[in-house]
Structure formats: structure tokens, C-alpha cells
Amino acid sequence: MKPATVADVRAIALSLPGAVEAPHFDYASFRVGGRIFATLPPDDRHLHAFVDETERQRALALHPGCIEALHWGRRVLGLRVDLRAVDTTLTTRLLVQAWSRKAPKRLLPTLQPELIRHAG
């Protein structure tokens, strides 16, 4: 398994329809329709993916050694992913899931056919 990198995250996230990168404090954020679907902390080691509860529970159960719940106070907002321990397939799945949750409905049909299977 080749671990995912920050460059992989950027390439995957920016390949999604309407996705843009913008700073968010000291993080890089990926947005669609003005809404953040993922961030990269400045450590160049983690991805924060803002997936729904179902995907969050599934990922936590299947990948406990490399994914943890991302807390904001008492709320769980998404997943904190250790890029050194996941491959680009899982990274793609999480980014597509997060994107599809935040994207305007009009963009959903424009998702590339090879990525639709990751949208859930």
C-alpha cells in the first residue's frame, strides 16, 4: 500500500466539480458552493473529512488504527485521517463522501463516473 499524501488529497479534492482550495486560519480548506468539505492541518500528515454520521461510523469501525473521530467541543464533525496509514482509494472515498454532503444538488450529476461509486 502506498500511503496517501497531501498532494494526493489536493489532486483528488480539486478534481471534484466546483471544488476550490482556500485558506482557513492556518489550514488549507476545500470548499464547494462556499461550504468546507475537508481541511488539511499544517502538519502535512492529516486530513479532516466532514462526512455524515453513517460514513463516520463505518470508517471508524473499518479503519480504527488510522482514522479517529474529529471533535469540535462535544460535537463530532467528521474524521481525522492519518495520511501515512491510508491509501488513495480510502482518501478518495472520504473526500467524495464529504464533497457530496456539502455540494449543491445541481453539481451532484456532474461527478465523474469513476467517482460515483464512492458517493454512497
NORQUI-V233485 format. One record per pair of residues at least 6 apart in sequence whose C-alpha atoms are under 8 Angstrom apart, sorted by sequence separation. I is the first residue (numbers start at 1). J is the second residue. D is the distance in Angstrom with one decimal. If there is no record, write none. Layout:
<<I:J:D> <I:J:D>>
This chain:
<<13:19:6.7> <14:20:6.1> <22:28:6.0> <23:29:5.7> <30:36:5.6> <31:37:5.6> <40:46:6.3> <41:47:7.0> <70:76:5.6> <71:77:6.0> <14:21:7.3> <21:28:6.8> <22:29:5.3> <29:36:6.4> <30:37:5.9> <31:38:7.3> <40:47:5.0> <41:48:7.7> <60:67:6.0> <69:76:6.4> <70:77:5.8> <71:78:7.4> <21:29:5.6> <22:30:6.4> <29:37:7.7> <30:38:5.3> <39:47:6.1> <40:48:6.2> <59:67:7.1> <60:68:6.3> <69:77:7.7> <70:78:5.1> <100:108:6.7> <21:30:4.6> <22:31:7.5> <29:38:5.9> <30:39:6.1> <38:47:7.1> <39:48:5.1> <60:69:7.4> <69:78:6.2> <70:79:4.7> <20:30:5.6> <21:31:6.3> <29:39:4.2> <38:48:5.4> <39:49:6.7> <69:79:4.8> <70:80:5.2> <19:30:6.5> <20:31:5.4> <28:39:5.5> <29:40:6.4> <38:49:4.5> <68:79:5.7> <69:80:6.0> <19:31:5.5> <20:32:6.6> <27:39:6.4> <28:40:5.1> <37:49:6.3> <38:50:5.8> <67:79:6.5> <68:80:5.3> <19:32:4.7> <27:40:5.5> <28:41:6.7> <37:50:5.4> <56:69:7.6> <67:80:5.7> <68:81:6.7> <18:32:5.5> <19:33:7.8> <27:41:4.8> <28:42:7.7> <36:50:8.0> <37:51:7.8> <67:81:4.6> <17:32:7.9> <18:33:7.0> <26:41:7.2> <27:42:5.7> <66:81:6.0> <67:82:6.3> <14:30:7.7> <26:42:6.5> <66:82:5.2> <13:30:6.8> <66:83:7.9> <66:85:5.6> <96:115:7.2> <100:119:6.4> <65:85:7.9> <66:86:6.8> <97:118:6.7> <48:70:7.3> <56:78:6.5> <96:118:6.1> <97:119:5.1> <56:79:6.6> <96:119:5.6> <97:120:6.9> <94:118:7.9> <53:78:7.9> <93:118:4.9> <51:77:7.7> <52:78:7.1> <92:118:7.4> <93:119:7.2> <50:77:6.1> <51:78:5.3> <50:78:4.2> <51:79:7.1> <49:78:5.6> <50:79:6.4> <48:78:6.8> <49:79:5.3> <48:79:5.5> <49:80:6.7> <47:79:7.9> <48:80:4.7> <49:81:7.7> <47:80:5.8> <48:81:6.2> <6:40:7.7> <46:80:6.6> <47:81:5.0> <46:81:5.4> <47:82:6.8> <46:82:4.8> <47:83:6.7> <45:82:6.2> <46:83:5.4> <6:44:6.2> <9:47:7.8> <45:83:5.6> <5:44:8.0> <6:45:7.3> <45:84:6.8> <5:45:7.7> <55:97:7.7> <51:94:7.0> <49:94:6.4> <52:97:7.9> <49:95:6.4> <51:97:6.0> <52:98:7.4> <51:98:4.5> <50:98:5.2> <49:98:6.1> <52:101:7.3> <51:101:7.0> <38:95:7.1> <37:95:7.6> <38:98:7.0> <37:98:5.2> <38:99:8.0> <37:99:5.4> <37:101:7.8> <37:102:6.2> <36:102:7.4> <32:99:7.1> <35:102:6.2> <35:103:7.7> <33:102:7.7> <32:102:6.7> <33:103:6.2> <32:103:5.5> <33:104:6.3> <32:104:7.7> <6:83:7.7> <5:83:6.1> <4:83:5.2> <5:84:7.4> <3:83:6.3> <4:84:6.4> <8:88:7.0> <12:92:6.4> <16:96:7.6> <3:84:5.1> <4:85:7.7> <3:85:5.9> <4:86:5.9> <9:91:7.1> <13:95:6.4> <3:86:5.3> <4:87:4.8> <9:92:7.8> <12:95:7.5> <13:96:7.8> <16:99:7.6> <2:86:7.9> <3:87:4.7> <4:88:5.1> <2:87:5.8> <3:88:7.0> <1:87:6.3> <2:88:7.8> <4:91:7.1> <18:107:7.4> <17:107:6.6> <17:110:6.6> <17:111:6.3> <16:111:6.8> <16:112:7.9>>
